[in-house]
């Protein structure tokens, strides 16, 4: 069933677990994640980067995500990931997104607050809930990390914008980490306390050691994003199929194994954030 971001986040808050938010790129990654969610009885988020919601790709991908979510017997949110402007947000809503991330973290604080607040209000009018970002979460290729999210600033940001959940910078980054990350779990606790228990979001979920993910969830992370690992699982499945002398080139048959490798990865992540059996 297609549900809003708030509905799945509320489930996670009540059950003290995190919703796994998988970045999806094509029909096969959608199928792998949904298969896993059904088998594990887990609520999940299918999220899409703005570049995939243009006329060229979004025209095909967005209806597939919506159809998959509607058909599923577990709660599924269709979420825009890292929307950089109101334009991208509007496009995502047009394609049927039920969750919106507006990422104003590259802008000065006041500008981030003003735009996020405006987007929360417009999305609220049609029942879509919003994730904000404070403390810019960069890439593993960046030379340095920006300053981690400040609990006091987070409290003000949340009060003034009304976001449903907040992405925070606590030692995480997008991509496969070059050296083992060390999440600032005390900061997660401090931000939770300062914001009156707002659900927090962990970006860059590919490659964080399991014990740190579990500690972060215990401290108040309620959504964990997984992108790079989905790509790797799909690529591995494709390569294994190519290497199999008995494989079929009929595309639907060729894709069966990559769907399975994505499903396997999704099951691992669902279990890691304790979302299995929660739907
Ligand atoms: P990874 O690609 O590092 O898993 O991060 C995904 C993400 O946070 C998307 O917003």
Boltz pocket constraint, residues with backbone or C-beta under 6 A from the ligand:
constraints:
  - pocket:
      binder: B
      contacts: [[A, 23], [A, 81], [A, 82], [A, 173], [A, 174], [A, 175], [A, 176], [A, 202], [A, 203], [A, 204], [A, 205], [A, 206], [A, 225], [A, 226], [A, 227], [A, 228], [A, 229]]
      max_distance: 6.0
